[in-house]
Amino acid sequence: MFFILIILLLSTVNLYSDLPDSHRPGNLERQNISPYKHPRVALVLSGGSARGFAHIGVISVLEEYHIPIDLIVGVSMGSIVGGYYAYGYTPREILDKSRKFKLSSIINITPGGKGILNGDKELALLKMDLDDARIENLEIPLVIVATDLTDKKVLLFDRGPLALAMRASSAIPGIFPPVYYRAS
């Protein structure tokens, strides 16, 4: 799906060649529509562990074609890939980290756990790579999507601790325990 989007995006490069200069998207400043020198690009990354590898590939292609990303929105695995990239990791570095990751490092075999996988261990791994980074201080603006299971509402994290928001977004009831988080 993402590769189709990239192909469509790249196929529109010469789409406007027959239009007069004043009507081409590249001349938005002349039309007083936008102060940006290029169309704004928001990269939306969905959930799913296998899709994470596709996300890395999409980011790599965008870089290869020098298409700047102005905003990243991610949920679950998309928040993890997007968070690492917005922090400053390259697609190659994210891919290398994902290949080295061992699921056994976060398995929780203690009785009475709230999930099969240990969320505290996942959070510790994220913090090890991302330090105490805050979403509002990242190189690329990032919004992380999560669900408040108590209030049954969608939460959008655009500020606060990056690792905690990534952990909250990747929680899966019964697998990864939920994160208890209340912003003031």
Secondary structure, DSSP 8 states (H G I E B T S, - for coil): -HHHHHHHHHHTTTTTTTS-GGGSGGGTTTTTS-S-SS---EEEE---HHHHHHHHHHHHHHHHTT----EEEEETHHHHHHHHHHHT--HHHHHHHHHH--GGGGB--STT-SBSB-HHHHHHHHHHHHTT-BGGGSSS-EEEEEEETTTTEEEEESSSBHHHHHHHHT-BTBTB--------
